[in-house]
Amino acid sequence: MSKRCERISFDTVGYILVGNEELSISVVNISLTGFLANIEPTVLMPTVRELFQGISEHKFIEFNLVELNISGICTTVWSKTVEGRFLTGFEFYDSKYDSSVMKSKRRFYRSGRTLTGVIEHKGLNYNFTTANTSHLGMMALVNGSAEFNKNDKVQFEITGKKMFGIAKVVWFKYDVQGVNALAGLEFVTVSNV
């Protein structure tokens, strides 16, 4: 019996997020443990060398295999150029299958872990919870009312992760009952305590 995991050949597109740069990928094959992809150059990473350097600088990379409804976080196992194509082997670190991904506006993975924290804005503190975070931002649920406007800068602290920083309000609304405030926050600066 072979110790290697069987790989299924595939021809599907997806995306990886390297830093703040979104890269298109073509999945060559996939298994239960990871996938092999051809990465397309971008304006910021136009050569294979720059692609390799950009990817190798990041331990964890977010991915979304759109047609397969699989998204999450992966690590780079190896990279090489084969016949002018930049091939990279990725290993799944934290991934999930979600049939509703196609209906979502989000292209990338969001953690479902519930976290709590405090948002400070205009001298007021708002306790919040979130079950929707990524390295780019989060959705904050404030119990009760809050006054945020789009593009406001707020300070935040996430107690469970011992993180704090500044975020920009991307969107703001109230829940269906009109009682609790919801805000989409994009991280501007993030630090650990």
Secondary structure, DSSP 8 states (H G I E B T S, - for coil): --SS---EEEEEEEEEEETTEEEEEEEEEE-SSEEEEEE---SSS-SHHHHHHHHHT-S-EEEEEGGGTEEEEEEEEEEEEETTEEEEEEEEEEEEE-TTGGGSS--S--B---EEEEEEETTEEEEEEES-B-SSEEEEEESS-----TT-EEEEEETTTTEEEEEEEEEEEE-TTS-SEEEEEEEEEEEE-
